[in-house]
Amino acid sequence: MTPARAPRHVGREPLPTALAGGWPQGGEPETWLLSVSAFTAALDAAAPGKILDAEEQERAGRFLRAEDRERYTAAHIGLRQLLGGYLGVDPAAVPFTREDCPGCGGPHGRPAVVGAPLHFNMSHAGDLVLFAFAGTPVGADVEKLQSASTVAQVAQSLHPRERAELDALPTADRPAAFGRCWTRKEAYLKGIGTGLSQDPAQDYVGTGREPVPVGPWALIDVPVDAGYAAAMALRDPGRDG
């Protein structure tokens, strides 16, 4: 699959226009980035009460740290604004649901919108929120790059081949390689709906500059700000089975 186009930016570019009957046949996935600090600074103080539903407002209120509360609020308002654009509805009226978990069958799988002709996923880290939208199931992940010492500890959870690839690199190159690997892996796990309840060492996605697909899932690195890594996982129905 061709490399992802650079994401558009929520708050700096026009919101998407409403889909006419569904995601375009063969249409490329679309990604958006949101800067929590910039979005929050420009946000009307009344917006959370007008746009978020009662459950989202209650959850936001449970965060003890202001930065966590701001990140959650900005991410969910941004998601509602984008979905409202794609669906041609008021952001406050977007009807969220959860798909069934593929592991246990419970209602905590991928987030979805009732009756919507698109799939979406969201991830946040530091000051960034990444959104991905597509006509087939999609997963997304963004992470801040970690120190080499942190990478050495967390790398033990990777596939054996991925650990070997990291070990072969100069220490200074490992944070970026680990970031590529981990965001691909988590985007895929979010895409299939299991998240990290599935062992991240199970599937090989690679640490190099070219992602390795997993079954019918294409993995795509997403260009983001310096100091971060991001990826998207997209299911290709033509490779199912």
Backbone as CSV, one residue per row, in Angstrom:
resi,resn,N_x,N_y,N_z,CA_x,CA_y,CA_z,C_x,C_y,C_z
1,MET,0.848,-1.193,0.000,0.000,0.000,0.000,0.879,1.238,0.000
2,THR,0.430,2.269,-0.727,1.204,3.502,-0.800,1.268,4.179,0.563
3,PRO,2.324,4.956,0.816,2.426,5.646,2.105,1.230,6.560,2.345
4,ALA,0.909,6.763,3.619,-0.221,7.616,3.970,0.090,9.067,3.636
5,ARG,-0.940,9.766,3.178,-0.796,11.208,3.020,-0.664,11.840,4.401
6,ALA,-0.050,13.019,4.448,0.057,13.717,5.725,-1.346,14.016,6.254
7,PRO,-1.572,13.828,7.542,-2.903,14.092,8.095,-3.290,15.561,7.952
8,ARG,-4.588,15.785,7.846,-5.109,17.135,7.970,-5.213,17.485,9.452
9,HIS,-5.363,18.772,9.755,-5.325,19.225,11.141,-6.674,19.805,11.563
10,VAL,-7.227,19.226,12.621,-8.488,19.712,13.172,-8.269,21.115,13.736
11,GLY,-9.140,22.029,13.361,-9.037,23.400,13.838,-8.273,24.310,12.902
12,ARG,-7.476,23.732,12.003,-6.718,24.536,11.044,-7.236,24.385,9.625
13,GLU,-7.988,23.321,9.365,-8.517,23.055,8.031,-10.011,22.792,8.127
14,PRO,-10.744,23.001,7.022,-12.193,22.779,7.066,-12.529,21.337,7.442
15,LEU,-13.644,21.164,8.138,-14.107,19.834,8.480,-14.514,19.081,7.212
16,PRO,-14.533,17.749,7.245,-14.902,16.989,6.047,-16.348,17.254,5.629
17,THR,-16.604,17.067,4.347,-17.969,17.200,3.846,-18.702,15.878,3.987
18,ALA,-20.019,15.932,4.012,-20.824,14.736,4.246,-20.644,13.719,3.127
19,LEU,-20.552,12.450,3.514,-20.458,11.366,2.552,-21.796,11.209,1.838
20,ALA,-21.731,10.960,0.549,-22.957,10.773,-0.229,-23.212,9.280,-0.398
21,GLY,-23.911,8.691,0.568,-24.297,7.286,0.456,-23.285,6.295,0.986
22,GLY,-22.080,6.720,1.277,-21.091,5.797,1.817,-19.682,6.215,1.438
23,TRP,-18.708,5.528,2.022,-17.309,5.820,1.692,-17.078,5.500,0.228
24,PRO,-16.363,6.359,-0.510,-16.161,6.106,-1.945,-15.553,4.723,-2.198
25,GLN,-16.061,4.020,-3.198,-15.544,2.706,-3.552,-14.060,2.812,-3.876
26,GLY,-13.245,2.077,-3.132,-11.804,2.140,-3.342,-11.169,3.397,-2.805
27,GLY,-11.935,4.191,-2.054,-11.406,5.439,-1.532,-10.334,5.222,-0.482
28,GLU,-9.345,6.084,-0.466,-8.253,5.987,0.489,-8.725,6.359,1.898
29,PRO,-8.125,5.779,2.913,-8.431,6.220,4.278,-7.987,7.661,4.481
30,GLU,-8.572,8.312,5.463,-8.213,9.693,5.770,-7.800,9.796,7.229
31,THR,-6.753,10.582,7.478,-6.275,10.784,8.843,-6.299,12.265,9.182
32,TRP,-6.512,12.536,10.467,-6.536,13.893,10.994,-5.722,13.927,12.276
33,LEU,-5.059,15.060,12.511,-4.342,15.296,13.760,-4.978,16.472,14.492
34,LEU,-4.943,16.394,15.804,-5.422,17.488,16.646,-4.354,17.796,17.681
35,SER,-3.987,19.071,17.809,-3.096,19.517,18.875,-3.958,19.868,20.076
36,VAL,-3.802,19.138,21.165,-4.655,19.355,22.341,-4.515,20.780,22.854
37,SER,-3.291,21.274,22.938,-3.078,22.621,23.489,-3.709,23.687,22.612
38,ALA,-3.500,23.610,21.288,-4.050,24.617,20.393,-5.569,24.526,20.329
39,PHE,-6.103,23.309,20.273,-7.546,23.111,20.188,-8.234,23.609,21.456
40,THR,-7.644,23.297,22.612,-8.234,23.706,23.882,-8.216,25.221,24.025
41,ALA,-7.120,25.855,23.595,-7.013,27.315,23.708,-8.082,28.023,22.887
42,ALA,-8.477,27.426,21.754,-9.462,28.058,20.873,-10.891,27.620,21.171
43,LEU,-11.068,26.683,22.094,-12.376,26.083,22.334,-13.256,26.987,23.194
44,ASP,-14.503,27.141,22.780,-15.486,27.875,23.584,-15.706,27.117,24.887
45,ALA,-15.722,27.836,25.995,-15.862,27.195,27.304,-17.153,26.405,27.429
46,ALA,-18.172,26.769,26.663,-19.460,26.078,26.742,-19.525,24.847,25.843
47,ALA,-18.518,24.638,24.979,-18.578,23.566,23.997,-18.714,22.170,24.605
48,PRO,-17.947,21.821,25.651,-18.097,20.465,26.199,-19.529,20.146,26.622
49,GLY,-20.210,21.096,27.275,-21.571,20.862,27.705,-22.558,20.768,26.564
50,LYS,-22.230,21.383,25.429,-23.122,21.361,24.273,-22.886,20.163,23.355
51,ILE,-21.640,19.661,23.318,-21.280,18.648,22.320,-21.154,17.253,22.921
52,LEU,-20.535,17.128,24.084,-20.338,15.807,24.687,-21.627,15.321,25.331
53,ASP,-21.832,13.989,25.311,-23.016,13.460,25.984,-22.740,13.326,27.482
54,ALA,-23.755,12.918,28.231,-23.636,12.877,29.694,-22.543,11.920,30.140
55,GLU,-22.416,10.785,29.467,-21.387,9.813,29.854,-19.994,10.371,29.617
56,GLU,-19.792,11.038,28.489,-18.484,11.627,28.192,-18.152,12.739,29.188
57,GLN,-19.132,13.562,29.510,-18.882,14.633,30.476,-18.547,14.066,31.856
58,GLU,-19.251,12.998,32.232,-18.992,12.387,33.536,-17.593,11.774,33.564
59,ARG,-17.215,11.130,32.484,-15.883,10.517,32.440,-14.796,11.586,32.462
60,ALA,-14.993,12.658,31.718,-14.011,13.745,31.722,-13.830,14.302,33.126
61,GLY,-14.937,14.409,33.859,-14.877,14.958,35.202,-14.153,14.080,36.196
62,ARG,-13.962,12.796,35.861,-13.292,11.876,36.784,-11.774,11.982,36.724
63,PHE,-11.232,12.615,35.684,-9.780,12.749,35.594,-9.280,13.704,36.675
64,LEU,-8.260,13.306,37.404,-7.716,14.131,38.471,-6.795,15.221,37.933
65,ARG,-6.046,14.907,36.874,-5.108,15.878,36.317,-5.785,16.690,35.216
66,ALA,-5.586,17.996,35.254,-6.209,18.867,34.259,-5.772,18.493,32.848
67,GLU,-4.500,18.111,32.658,-4.028,17.801,31.315,-4.712,16.556,30.758
68,ASP,-5.001,15.580,31.624,-5.715,14.386,31.157,-7.160,14.724,30.795
69,ARG,-7.772,15.579,31.608,-9.144,15.994,31.336,-9.214,16.782,30.035
70,GLU,-8.256,17.678,29.809,-8.241,18.466,28.577,-8.014,17.572,27.360
71,ARG,-7.119,16.593,27.480,-6.839,15.695,26.353,-8.080,14.887,25.992
72,TYR,-8.743,14.333,27.004,-9.954,13.539,26.759,-11.033,14.418,26.123
73,THR,-11.253,15.606,26.682,-12.301,16.492,26.186,-12.023,16.912,24.750
74,ALA,-10.793,17.337,24.471,-10.436,17.764,23.114,-10.582,16.609,22.129
75,ALA,-10.116,15.419,22.507,-10.189,14.267,21.605,-11.629,13.929,21.259
76,HIS,-12.507,13.937,22.241,-13.881,13.510,21.988,-14.706,14.591,21.300
77,ILE,-14.416,15.851,21.572,-15.081,16.899,20.802,-14.598,16.858,19.357
78,GLY,-13.280,16.715,19.165,-12.742,16.630,17.817,-13.332,15.463,17.044
79,LEU,-13.438,14.306,17.688,-14.015,13.137,17.027,-15.462,13.402,16.627
80,ARG,-16.224,13.999,17.526,-17.630,14.288,17.208,-17.732,15.309,16.062
81,GLN,-16.857,16.288,16.040,-16.896,17.264,14.958,-16.569,16.617,13.614
82,LEU,-15.570,15.750,13.593,-15.195,15.084,12.345,-16.295,14.143,11.876
83,LEU,-16.813,13.325,12.785,-17.893,12.412,12.401,-19.139,13.193,11.975
84,GLY,-19.413,14.299,12.669,-20.538,15.128,12.265,-20.378,15.627,10.838
85,GLY,-19.130,15.990,10.474,-18.870,16.419,9.100,-19.092,15.299,8.106
86,TYR,-18.491,14.134,8.366,-18.630,13.001,7.442,-20.080,12.548,7.303
87,LEU,-20.848,12.604,8.384,-22.210,12.077,8.381,-23.262,13.143,8.120
88,GLY,-22.857,14.411,8.122,-23.804,15.477,7.881,-24.794,15.662,9.011
89,VAL,-24.342,15.474,10.258,-25.212,15.641,11.426,-24.531,16.563,12.435
90,ASP,-25.319,17.051,13.384,-24.761,17.844,14.463,-23.800,16.988,15.285
91,PRO,-22.628,17.500,15.656,-21.683,16.687,16.430,-22.291,16.086,17.691
92,ALA,-23.165,16.804,18.347,-23.778,16.306,19.576,-24.728,15.139,19.314
93,ALA,-25.162,14.970,18.053,-26.146,13.942,17.724,-25.517,12.644,17.217
94,VAL,-24.185,12.569,17.152,-23.523,11.351,16.662,-23.817,10.204,17.636
95,PRO,-24.449,9.116,17.161,-24.847,8.015,18.056,-23.775,6.929,18.172
96,PHE,-22.939,7.017,19.181,-21.856,6.052,19.350,-22.374,4.714,19.878
97,THR,-21.634,3.657,19.522,-21.882,2.336,20.083,-20.544,1.600,20.128
98,ARG,-20.574,0.377,20.603,-19.384,-0.485,20.608,-19.721,-1.787,19.913
99,GLU,-18.818,-2.232,19.044,-18.982,-3.545,18.436,-18.687,-4.621,19.474
100,ASP,-19.112,-5.831,19.189,-18.829,-6.939,20.101,-17.333,-7.230,20.117
101,CYS,-16.813,-7.530,21.293,-15.417,-7.920,21.434,-15.194,-9.264,20.742
102,PRO,-14.189,-9.375,19.862,-13.940,-10.657,19.186,-13.435,-11.741,20.128
103,GLY,-12.967,-11.333,21.319,-12.458,-12.315,22.262,-13.531,-12.950,23.119
104,CYS,-14.375,-12.084,23.731,-15.373,-12.599,24.677,-16.806,-12.359,24.241
105,GLY,-17.010,-11.570,23.195,-18.360,-11.298,22.731,-19.045,-10.161,23.459
106,GLY,-18.380,-9.558,24.454,-18.966,-8.451,25.200,-18.997,-7.178,24.377
107,PRO,-19.801,-6.187,24.801,-19.968,-4.948,24.028,-18.858,-3.932,24.278
108,HIS,-17.615,-4.342,24.099,-16.493,-3.426,24.308,-15.420,-3.622,23.242
109,GLY,-15.883,-3.872,22.007,-14.953,-3.981,20.882,-14.657,-2.620,20.292
110,ARG,-14.443,-2.573,18.986,-14.134,-1.305,18.322,-15.274,-0.303,18.503
111,PRO,-14.944,0.984,18.707,-15.999,1.997,18.718,-16.605,2.121,17.328
112,ALA,-17.872,2.466,17.258,-18.574,2.582,15.983,-19.700,3.596,16.131
113,VAL,-20.306,3.938,15.010,-21.476,4.806,14.983,-22.624,4.011,14.384
114,VAL,-23.758,4.038,15.048,-24.918,3.268,14.613,-25.291,3.636,13.176
115,GLY,-25.282,2.637,12.291,-25.724,2.829,10.914,-24.797,3.635,10.037
116,ALA,-23.585,3.918,10.487,-22.690,4.793,9.721,-22.014,4.038,8.578
117,PRO,-21.789,4.718,7.444,-21.134,4.076,6.300,-19.618,4.202,6.342
118,LEU,-19.047,4.284,7.534,-17.599,4.410,7.638,-17.127,3.774,8.940
119,HIS,-15.838,3.507,8.992,-15.178,3.000,10.195,-14.189,4.063,10.658
120,PHE,-13.894,4.062,11.955,-12.988,5.074,12.485,-12.245,4.514,13.692
121,ASN,-11.164,5.201,14.047,-10.418,4.872,15.250,-9.673,6.129,15.696
122,MET,-9.313,6.157,16.970,-8.691,7.346,17.558,-7.608,6.919,18.538
123,SER,-6.565,7.742,18.645,-5.495,7.489,19.603,-4.930,8.832,20.045
124,HIS,-4.423,8.901,21.268,-3.811,10.148,21.715,-2.577,9.865,22.563
125,ALA,-1.635,10.788,22.485,-0.400,10.720,23.272,0.178,12.120,23.351
126,GLY,0.596,12.525,24.543,1.163,13.853,24.680,0.185,14.907,24.217
127,ASP,0.627,15.763,23.297,-0.218,16.854,22.804,-0.984,16.478,21.547
128,LEU,-0.832,15.261,21.051,-1.438,14.889,19.771,-2.585,13.899,19.933
129,VAL,-3.598,14.080,19.093,-4.665,13.091,18.918,-4.693,12.730,17.435
130,LEU,-4.701,11.435,17.138,-4.757,10.953,15.762,-6.106,10.298,15.520
131,PHE,-6.756,10.676,14.414,-8.020,10.079,14.005,-7.827,9.425,12.637
132,ALA,-8.430,8.252,12.439,-8.392,7.584,11.140,-9.813,7.203,10.745
133,PHE,-10.148,7.412,9.468,-11.473,7.108,8.930,-11.291,6.327,7.629
134,ALA,-12.150,5.337,7.405,-12.010,4.503,6.217,-13.322,3.784,5.919
135,GLY,-13.367,3.155,4.747,-14.543,2.387,4.365,-14.507,0.964,4.857
136,THR,-13.384,0.522,5.432,-13.243,-0.806,6.021,-12.681,-0.643,7.429
137,PRO,-12.743,-1.684,8.265,-12.233,-1.558,9.633,-10.814,-0.996,9.672
138,VAL,-10.577,-0.105,10.631,-9.310,0.621,10.708,-8.900,0.763,12.169
139,GLY,-7.611,0.753,12.407,-7.066,1.020,13.733,-6.012,2.104,13.611
140,ALA,-5.784,2.848,14.683,-4.804,3.935,14.659,-4.088,3.997,15.997
141,ASP,-2.830,4.415,15.954,-2.090,4.618,17.196,-1.041,5.700,17.001
142,VAL,-0.894,6.555,18.015,0.175,7.545,18.050,0.835,7.437,19.415
143,GLU,2.144,7.563,19.446,2.905,7.437,20.693,4.047,8.449,20.691
144,LYS,4.408,8.923,21.882,5.632,9.706,22.022,6.818,8.750,21.968
145,LEU,7.910,9.171,21.333,9.096,8.334,21.305,9.666,8.207,22.718
146,GLN,10.096,6.997,23.056,10.609,6.711,24.389,12.133,6.756,24.406
147,SER,12.698,6.845,25.594,14.149,6.814,25.740,14.666,5.419,25.426
148,ALA,15.957,5.327,25.144,16.555,4.028,24.843,16.427,3.076,26.027
149,SER,16.512,3.593,27.248,16.393,2.720,28.421,14.977,2.178,28.558
150,THR,13.978,2.996,28.276,12.592,2.518,28.319,12.343,1.498,27.218
151,VAL,12.887,1.761,26.034,12.741,0.812,24.926,13.320,-0.546,25.313
152,ALA,14.470,-0.550,25.965,15.103,-1.809,26.363,14.191,-2.634,27.269
153,GLN,13.415,-1.947,28.118,12.513,-2.661,29.019,11.266,-3.157,28.293
154,VAL,10.649,-2.279,27.501,9.370,-2.622,26.870,9.556,-3.563,25.681
155,ALA,10.728,-3.554,25.069,10.965,-4.383,23.891,10.783,-5.868,24.179
156,GLN,10.834,-6.248,25.430,10.665,-7.663,25.759,9.273,-8.169,25.415
157,SER,8.322,-7.256,25.187,6.963,-7.657,24.848,6.756,-7.808,23.345
158,LEU,7.801,-7.596,22.553,7.678,-7.681,21.101,7.903,-9.098,20.597
159,HIS,7.613,-9.300,19.330,7.886,-10.561,18.637,9.396,-10.819,18.662
160,PRO,9.838,-12.073,18.766,11.281,-12.361,18.822,12.073,-11.744,17.666
161,ARG,11.524,-11.765,16.463,12.248,-11.173,15.329,12.376,-9.666,15.491
162,GLU,11.364,-9.033,16.037,11.422,-7.585,16.266,12.455,-7.251,17.334
163,ARG,12.525,-8.070,18.376,13.543,-7.841,19.405,14.938,-7.974,18.811
164,ALA,15.118,-8.959,17.949,16.425,-9.154,17.324,16.794,-7.969,16.427
165,GLU,15.810,-7.443,15.712,16.070,-6.276,14.860,16.500,-5.074,15.691
166,LEU,15.839,-4.848,16.820,16.221,-3.729,17.678,17.614,-3.926,18.245
167,ASP,17.915,-5.139,18.665,19.230,-5.421,19.237,20.354,-5.159,18.237
168,ALA,20.053,-5.305,16.945,21.075,-5.123,15.916,21.321,-3.657,15.581
169,LEU,20.494,-2.773,16.093,20.620,-1.351,15.772,21.517,-0.636,16.778
170,PRO,22.146,0.461,16.354,22.821,1.331,17.339,21.796,1.827,18.362
171,THR,22.238,2.013,19.594,21.325,2.415,20.659,20.524,3.658,20.299
172,ALA,21.165,4.622,19.630,20.503,5.883,19.302,19.359,5.710,18.308
173,ASP,19.388,4.625,17.524,18.356,4.405,16.505,17.173,3.591,17.030
174,ARG,17.286,3.055,18.223,16.251,2.148,18.713,14.937,2.835,19.065
175,PRO,14.932,4.040,19.672,13.627,4.657,19.983,12.731,4.843,18.769
176,ALA,13.276,5.316,17.643,12.455,5.524,16.447,11.971,4.194,15.883
177,ALA,12.851,3.180,15.868,12.468,1.876,15.344,11.406,1.224,16.224
178,PHE,11.580,1.353,17.540,10.570,0.815,18.450,9.245,1.543,18.262
179,GLY,9.289,2.881,18.096,8.064,3.643,17.888,7.319,3.183,16.650
180,ARG,8.049,2.941,15.558,7.402,2.443,14.346,6.728,1.104,14.621
181,CYS,7.455,0.215,15.267,6.959,-1.133,15.524,5.739,-1.106,16.443
182,TRP,5.846,-0.376,17.542,4.768,-0.414,18.538,3.489,0.218,18.006
183,THR,3.598,1.333,17.276,2.377,1.962,16.763,1.712,1.090,15.703
184,ARG,2.495,0.421,14.869,1.904,-0.522,13.910,1.169,-1.636,14.638
185,LYS,1.819,-2.153,15.651,1.271,-3.287,16.397,-0.021,-2.895,17.107
186,GLU,0.005,-1.749,17.792,-1.195,-1.360,18.533,-2.313,-0.928,17.589
187,ALA,-1.977,-0.289,16.469,-3.013,0.046,15.491,-3.699,-1.224,14.994
188,TYR,-2.918,-2.258,14.711,-3.488,-3.532,14.262,-4.381,-4.150,15.335
189,LEU,-3.911,-4.183,16.574,-4.696,-4.784,17.649,-5.975,-3.999,17.919
190,LYS,-5.925,-2.690,17.781,-7.145,-1.894,17.906,-8.058,-2.139,16.716
191,GLY,-7.475,-2.319,15.549,-8.288,-2.571,14.363,-9.075,-3.862,14.454
192,ILE,-8.459,-4.919,14.980,-9.176,-6.192,15.084,-10.093,-6.214,16.307
193,GLY,-9.959,-5.200,17.171,-10.894,-5.054,18.276,-10.470,-5.655,19.590
194,THR,-9.265,-6.238,19.650,-8.825,-6.865,20.904,-8.022,-5.915,21.771
195,GLY,-7.332,-4.940,21.147,-6.403,-4.131,21.908,-5.318,-5.012,22.503
196,LEU,-4.729,-4.549,23.578,-3.598,-5.260,24.171,-4.014,-6.469,25.007
197,SER,-5.301,-6.845,24.954,-5.673,-8.123,25.567,-5.086,-9.286,24.776
198,GLN,-4.714,-9.040,23.517,-3.971,-10.026,22.731,-2.482,-9.756,22.893
199,ASP,-1.713,-10.803,23.065,-0.275,-10.690,23.291,0.383,-9.951,22.123
200,PRO,1.028,-8.803,22.356,1.665,-8.075,21.258,2.842,-8.812,20.634
201,ALA,3.332,-9.855,21.295,4.424,-10.634,20.718,3.934,-11.634,19.683
202,GLN,2.636,-11.774,19.539,2.090,-12.842,18.691,2.339,-12.605,17.209
203,ASP,2.202,-11.360,16.757,2.309,-11.064,15.321,3.516,-10.191,15.033
204,TYR,4.142,-10.440,13.886,5.323,-9.702,13.453,4.899,-8.559,12.534
205,VAL,5.292,-7.322,12.878,4.984,-6.159,12.038,6.239,-5.435,11.562
206,GLY,7.398,-5.786,12.132,8.665,-5.211,11.709,9.001,-3.896,12.378
207,THR,10.294,-3.621,12.468,10.779,-2.366,13.046,11.384,-1.447,11.993
208,GLY,11.541,-1.944,10.769,12.165,-1.154,9.711,11.228,-0.121,9.127
209,ARG,11.676,0.510,8.054,10.899,1.600,7.474,9.733,1.111,6.625
210,GLU,9.679,-0.170,6.299,8.560,-0.726,5.539,7.746,-1.641,6.445
211,PRO,6.498,-1.293,6.742,5.679,-2.156,7.605,5.402,-3.497,6.938
212,VAL,5.202,-4.509,7.758,4.887,-5.852,7.280,3.409,-6.117,7.552
213,PRO,2.607,-6.448,6.523,1.184,-6.684,6.751,0.951,-7.926,7.613
214,VAL,-0.201,-7.956,8.262,-0.601,-9.106,9.075,-1.900,-9.647,8.495
215,GLY,-1.839,-10.796,7.838,-3.032,-11.352,7.215,-3.656,-10.341,6.264
216,PRO,-4.949,-10.073,6.415,-5.618,-9.115,5.524,-5.425,-7.662,5.928
217,TRP,-4.602,-7.410,6.935,-4.427,-6.050,7.441,-3.162,-5.409,6.886
218,ALA,-3.337,-4.289,6.178,-2.198,-3.475,5.741,-1.826,-2.517,6.863
219,LEU,-0.537,-2.334,7.085,-0.040,-1.416,8.113,0.640,-0.239,7.425
220,ILE,0.307,0.963,7.856,0.751,2.174,7.171,1.300,3.147,8.203
221,ASP,2.529,3.570,8.045,3.094,4.583,8.922,2.509,5.949,8.559
222,VAL,2.138,6.710,9.572,1.517,8.023,9.369,2.506,9.107,9.771
223,PRO,2.807,10.056,8.890,3.754,11.128,9.247,3.148,12.070,10.281
224,VAL,3.877,12.261,11.383,3.414,13.145,12.462,4.577,14.006,12.951
225,ASP,4.318,14.789,13.992,5.307,15.718,14.509,6.566,15.003,15.002
226,ALA,7.682,15.715,14.994,8.925,15.178,15.537,8.722,14.786,16.996
227,GLY,9.341,13.680,17.388,9.196,13.204,18.759,8.050,12.239,18.949
228,TYR,7.310,11.957,17.871,6.191,11.028,17.913,6.331,9.999,16.800
229,ALA,5.601,8.893,16.934,5.434,7.924,15.862,3.951,7.609,15.774
230,ALA,3.493,7.257,14.578,2.073,6.950,14.404,1.909,5.945,13.268
231,ALA,0.836,5.176,13.346,0.553,4.183,12.313,-0.945,3.941,12.238
232,MET,-1.347,3.369,11.100,-2.729,3.011,10.851,-2.756,1.574,10.327
233,ALA,-3.767,0.824,10.728,-3.977,-0.532,10.223,-5.300,-0.556,9.491
234,LEU,-5.311,-1.084,8.281,-6.500,-1.067,7.441,-6.758,-2.465,6.894
235,ARG,-7.973,-2.965,7.116,-8.285,-4.296,6.604,-8.631,-4.234,5.126
236,ASP,-8.002,-5.117,4.366,-8.235,-5.208,2.927,-9.164,-6.395,2.687
237,PRO,-10.449,-6.150,2.376,-11.382,-7.265,2.178,-10.938,-8.240,1.094
238,GLY,-10.149,-7.751,0.147,-9.681,-8.623,-0.926,-8.693,-9.672,-0.458
239,ARG,-8.151,-9.506,0.751,-7.189,-10.470,1.265,-7.787,-11.319,2.380
240,ASP,-9.090,-11.162,2.661,-9.730,-11.994,3.682,-9.721,-13.442,3.247
241,GLY,-9.611,-14.332,4.243,-9.640,-15.753,3.964,-8.289,-16.306,3.614
